[in-house]
Amino acid sequence: TKFEVALRVVTRQMLPGIITGILLAFGRGIGDAASVLFTAGYTDRIPTSLMNP
């Protein structure tokens, strides 16, 4: 049908953008996690309370 053909054409046009968005989101997540892990790993001991740095 015309709908199926249009859906396949539109899906093929959307696919590169969807893949790009997934890769950018994955990279952003890794970057955010890396900064938190670096900051948390910089301390030499685990704090016992919020007021104890």
C-alpha positions in Angstrom: 0.0 0.0 0.0 1.0 3.6 -0.2 1.3 3.9 3.5 3.8 1.0 3.7 5.9 2.5 1.0 5.9 5.9 2.6 6.7 4.3 6.0 9.7 2.5 4.5 11.0 5.6 2.8 10.6 7.7 5.9 12.2 5.1 8.0 15.3 4.9 5.8 15.6 8.7 5.9 15.3 8.7 9.7 17.8 5.9 10.4 21.1 7.9 10.2 19.7 10.6 12.5 18.5 8.0 15.1 21.9 6.2 15.0 23.7 9.6 15.4 21.5 10.5 18.4 22.2 7.2 20.1 25.9 7.6 19.6 25.9 11.2 20.9 23.8 10.2 24.0 26.2 7.3 24.7 29.2 9.6 24.5 27.6 12.1 26.7 26.7 9.5 29.3 30.3 8.2 29.3 31.7 11.7 29.7 29.4 12.5 32.6 30.2 9.3 34.3 33.9 9.7 33.8 33.9 13.2 35.4 32.0 11.9 38.5 34.2 8.8 38.8 37.4 11.0 38.5 36.1 13.4 41.2 35.0 10.5 43.5 38.3 8.7 42.9 40.4 11.7 43.9 39.7 11.3 47.6 41.9 9.0 49.6 39.2 7.9 52.1 35.4 7.5 52.1 33.7 10.3 54.1 31.5 9.1 56.9 29.0 12.1 56.8 28.1 15.0 54.6 29.9 17.4 57.0 33.1 15.4 57.0 35.0 16.1 53.7 
